[in-house]
Amino acid sequence: MAIARAADQGESALDVLGAAESQLMEVTEKGITHGFQSLDEIVQHSFGTIDNLYKQAAKSPAWPLIH
């Protein structure tokens, strides 16, 4: 959005930068309000994903090449 506004050149650079900064702050605040996950939760979800990828690769005809 900021790039399009800057390319249009209908606004001053300071106005475009101010708007981009506001949008960045909104995104940052949304990310923070969703909270953090504990390391245990992240690892638990990651191992399930890694295990599924391993199982899918094992079913592949290229498995001997991958393994």
C-alpha positions in Angstrom: 0.0 0.0 0.0 2.8 2.5 0.9 4.6 1.7 -2.3 1.5 2.5 -4.4 1.0 5.7 -2.5 4.7 6.7 -3.0 4.6 5.8 -6.7 1.4 8.0 -7.1 3.4 11.0 -5.8 0.1 12.6 -4.7 1.3 12.9 -1.1 4.5 14.1 0.5 7.1 11.6 1.5 6.5 12.3 5.2 2.8 11.6 4.8 3.5 8.3 3.1 6.1 7.3 5.7 3.7 8.2 8.5 1.0 6.1 7.0 3.4 3.2 6.5 4.6 3.5 10.1 1.0 3.4 11.4 0.2 0.3 9.4 3.4 -1.4 10.7 2.4 -0.6 14.3 -1.1 -2.1 13.7 0.4 -5.3 12.4 2.9 -5.4 15.3 0.2 -4.9 17.9 -2.0 -7.6 16.3 0.9 -10.0 16.5 1.5 -9.2 20.1 -2.1 -9.4 21.2 -2.3 -13.0 19.9 0.3 -13.9 22.6 3.3 -16.1 22.7 3.6 -19.9 22.7 5.7 -21.8 25.1 8.7 -23.6 23.7 7.0 -26.9 24.7 4.0 -26.1 22.5 6.2 -25.1 19.6 8.3 -28.3 19.8 5.2 -30.5 20.3 3.6 -29.1 17.1 6.9 -29.2 15.1 7.6 -32.8 15.9 4.1 -33.8 14.6 4.8 -31.9 11.4 8.3 -33.4 11.0 7.0 -36.9 11.6 4.2 -36.4 9.0 6.8 -35.2 6.4 9.0 -38.2 7.2 6.0 -40.6 6.7 5.1 -38.9 3.4 8.6 -39.1 2.1 8.8 -42.8 3.0 5.8 -43.4 0.7 7.5 -41.7 -2.2 9.1 -43.7 -5.0 12.2 -41.5 -4.5 12.5 -42.6 -0.9 15.7 -44.7 -1.5 17.3 -41.5 -3.0 16.1 -39.3 -0.1 17.0 -41.7 2.7 
